[in-house]
Amino acid sequence: MKVYNHLNEYKEACNPVVTIGTFDGLHLGHQKILNRSLKASEEINGEAVLLSFFPHPRMILQPENNNLRLLNTLDEKISLLHQTGIHHVILHPFDVAFS
């Protein structure tokens, strides 16, 4: 798995199948989405790409809301994503300008 810290670092993969989301925790629903992305990429001889954001968008858009509890640290998230078999993970910086 290749990890990119900015969308500009990513060089387009062959026949990419892209999934976008925060994917905190990688619960069963997330796993199902990623498995579908991997299967779809295999069917077209492509690569599965996950576009996610750091920090979590709600931390930037709702800084006064202290109720957000992330299930995993960034390192844990990367480790869990590695276990899924996904080919590329883009962790794009999230800020007000990007939003």
Buried (B, 14 or more C-beta within 10 A) or exposed (E): BBEBEEEEEBEEBEEBBBBEEBBBBBEEEBBEBBBEBBEBBEEEEBBBBBBBBBBBBBBBEEEEEEEEEBEBEBEBBBEBBEEBEBBBBBBBEBEEEEE
